[in-house]
Structure formats: C-alpha cells, structure tokens
Amino acid sequence: MTFLVTPTGAKCYRLFGIGEVQEVEIRGNIARIKLEDLTATLNIYTNKAIHVEGVKKAKAGEEKAFLAFLGNVRVRAGAGAGKRNIILAEEVGTVDERVRADWVLNTAWRTMERVELIRSTISSKKKQENVFSDKAILKEALEHYALDNDRLDALANTAINAVKSLWQRYHTTAKEMIIEIVKKAEKIERGVEREKLVQALKNKGLDEALVEEVTDELIMEGRCYESDGGVLKVMAI
C-alpha cells in the first residue's frame, strides 16, 4: 500500500486536514478546491458532491468557509520527466472556525513532539529504541529530507508561526466580538457590565482569561472605557 512519510517522520496512508477555502473550481463531476491552512496553500480534488452554501459564498468572496478532508496522495507524471503529487479527497465536509483552530493547535503540538524526538535521535550517541516503530523509515526520511538541527528548527518554526497566526486572528476576532456586544448593549441600556460581557463570550466558546485580556487591551487602546461601576462603553470617535 502506498504511503507518504513527512519531513517530521509521520508515516501516512491517508491525509487529514482542515483549511480555509480560497477557490472552488468545478469541472463536470470533479471539484478542485484550494485550501489555506496557515502553513501552506494546497489543492485537493474530489468527486464528492459538496452540498454547502457556505463554500459557494466563499467561492464568490462573500464569507469564510472551512473544509475538512480525508484523502490520499497520488503521483502523476507531468511534462517531461517531472512528477507532481495531487491530493484526492475521499471525504469532504464543512466545519466551523473553532474546529479548524483546534486542528491547528493539535497538529502543531504533535509536530513539535516529532521534531524533538528526531532531534534527540540525531544528537544522542545511544540508540533511541522506542522513538519510531519503523527505524528504516526514519533513516530514509533523515536522508531524503537532509534533516539536521537547522532543518528541524525550520520545521518547528513553521508550527510555531501557524499557532502565532491563529492567536493573532483569534485575538482580532475577540476584539470585534467585544465591540459588537458593547455597541448593542448601548442601544438598549447604558452599556454592559464586564461580568455579563465575559459570560456572553464564554457562552460563545472564548476563554475567560482571553476575554479579560482583550477587554483591557481595548481600554488601553482607547476604544472602550469602563466606569467605576464596571460598565463598559465604546469610546465615541
């Protein structure tokens, strides 16, 4: 059975991923979908029907859509002696942004674990008996990808930057949500109490500590202010 070995030593018979939809092109029964996953942009191909209005809107540039896929890699002969890998998705489905965020964090964590295991294998004079189940595969990956500490640093930085990008986007989204809630509250009442704001955003899945941190940032930036009674309002521009 054909399998792929990643630069960090993961042996994959199938690939699972989640990305933001950038483009959708449908030709007959085949759809080409371009996804961005914070580390790279890739195309997947599928003959599965995509009954999702959000994907159509993403295609038109109207709103974000996130797609999860399970597929395998096929090698196709290209022009001349060249070859190219394509991803054929066996299963596709839309997910919300929180699912994509969880996937990025978990994948980054597991990538860092493998990077450190490979690093210890390279640097240790003693054999690492339980690092990888298939020593031949690891040896081949080390040679094929020319893995050394510099290359491992680059792979680790890819995972770290993906998490940083996610955190920055999450931070920005949290700010927008806070401003929206405070503005809505001002139309009905005199503002919103911090406790009620925190609870409202906890109900939407945001961490309490993050809400407190971002609220304080908005106050320091002069976009919001808090009265002595703990009521938040948006600063008039």
N, C-alpha and C positions, 0 to 999 in steps of 0.2 A: 504494500500500500504506500502510495506517495506521501511523503511528509516534508515539512519545512522546518529548518532549525533557525531560530532567530539569533541575532548577534549576542544576546544575553543567555543563550543556551536552552531556550524553551523549544521543546520538540512538539510541533503542531501538526495534527492530521486535518484539523479544521480551524478556521479563524473566526473569532467572535469579536465584534467591535461595535461602537456607537459613535456616530458623528453627526455634525450639523449639515443639513442638506444645502449644497451650494448650487447644484444644477441637476436638472432631470431631463433626459432626452429619451423619447420612446420611438422605437422603430419596429413596427409590426408587433410581435409578442415579446420583444426584448427591451428592457429599460436599462439605460446607463445612468447611474446616479453618482454624482461627485460629492464626497463627504469630506468634512474637515474635522479632525479630532484633537486639535491643539498641538499635535506634534508633526502632522503631515496632512496633505490632501491626497485622497486616493479615489479611484473609480471602482465601483462594483457593478456587476452585470447580473440581471435576474430576469427570469421569465415568469416570476410570480406576480399575480395581479396586486397592485397597490391601491387599495380602496381607502385612500386617505385624502381628505380635503386639504389638510394642512400641508402636505407635500406639494400639492398643486399650487397653493398660495406661495410656498417657498420658491417654487419654480418661477413664479411671477414677481418675486422680490417683495411680497407683501408682508410676510412674517416668518419667524424662525420655525424650523421643523427639525426634529431629531429622529434618526433612524437607527435601529439596531439590526444587525445582520449576522447570520451564521453561514459560512461558506467555505470553499476550498480554493486553493491556488492551482491554476493550470498554466503550463508553459506553452506559449505559442511562438512558432517561428516567424520572425519578422523579415524585413527587407535584407537581402544579402545573407550574411552569416549570423545576423543578430537574432536574439530571442527576447521575448518580453513575457512578464508574468501578468496574468489577469486574475481577478477575484470573481468567482461565480458564486453568487449568494443563493443558498438553498432555502433559507427562510429570511424574511424581512418583516419589520413591523415598526410602527412609530412608538416613541417613548417620550416622556416629558423631560424637561431640562434637569430635574433633580436626579433622574436615573442616570443620565449622561455624566453628571458631576460625580456621582458615587462610583461609576465605572472608571473615570479618570483617576480618582484618588486610589482606588483599589489596584488598578493596573500599575500606577506609578510606584506604589508600595511594593508590589511583587517584583517589579523590575529592579528596584533598588536592592531587594534581597538577593536576587540572582547575580547582580553586579558585584556585590560584596562577596558572595560565595566564589565567583570566578576569580576575583582579586586575591582571595585567600589561597585559592588553588595555585595561582601563578607564583605568589610570593613565598608560600610555605615549602620548605625542603621535604616535609613529610607528606605522604600521600593522603589526600582527603577522601577517605573511604566512602562516606555517605553523602557527599555533596551532590552528585548526579548519579542516577541509576545506570546510565549508559556512558561509560568512560570514553568509548570510541567516538561517540557523537560529540562529546565535549572537546576531545582532542581535535577532531575535524573542524569544529566551529572556531576553536582558538586559532588554527592555522588559516582557515578560509577567510575569516574576518580580520586577521592580523591583530588579534586582541593583545593589548598591553595596557599599562596603567593610564596612559594618555587617552587611548580609545575608550577605556572604561569610564574615565572622567567625562568624556563627551556624551556617552550614553546616559550616564547618571544625570548630567545637566539637562538633557532632553526631558527626562521625567520631572526634574525639579522645576524647569521652566513651564511645563504643562500645568503643574499644580499652582505656580505663581499666577499664570494667566487666568486660571479658573478662579483663584481667590480674588484677583482684581475685578473680574467680571461680576463675581458674586457680591463683592463689596459695592460696586456701582449699582447693581440691581437693588440691593438692600436700601441704598440711599434713595433711589427713585421710589421705592415702595413706601418708605417712611414719609417722604414729602407728600406723596399722594394721599396717604391716610390722614396726615395733619391738615392738608387743604380741605379734604372732605369734611373733617370734624369742624373746621372753622365755619363752614357754610351752615351747619346745624347748631353748633354750640360756640363757645369761646375758644375752643382748641381741644386738645386731647391730653389726658393725664399720661405721664410716662408709663405707669404700670399697665394701663389699658393698651397703650401702643405696643409694649413688649409682648403682652398676651396675644394681641391680634396677629403679630408677626410670628410668634411661636406656633400659633394655630396653622400658619402657612408653611411651617417646617423650618423656620430660621432659628438658629441657636440664640439663646437669651444673651449670652456674653457678646456675641457679634452685634446684636441689636443695640445693646448699651454702648458698645464701642463706636458704632457708626452714628448713633444719635449724638454722642459727644463730639464727633468729628464735624457733623453738620452745624452744631452750635459754635464750635471754634472757627468754622469757615464763614460764619455769619449768615448762613442760610436759614437757620432756625434760632429761636430763643426760648428759654424756659423761665416761667415766672416763679416767684417764691413758693407758690403752691404746687409746683411740679407740673404745670400745664404747659404743653409745647405749642408753639405757633410758628408759622412761616414768616420770615422777615419780609417786609414789603420792599420791593425793588423800585 
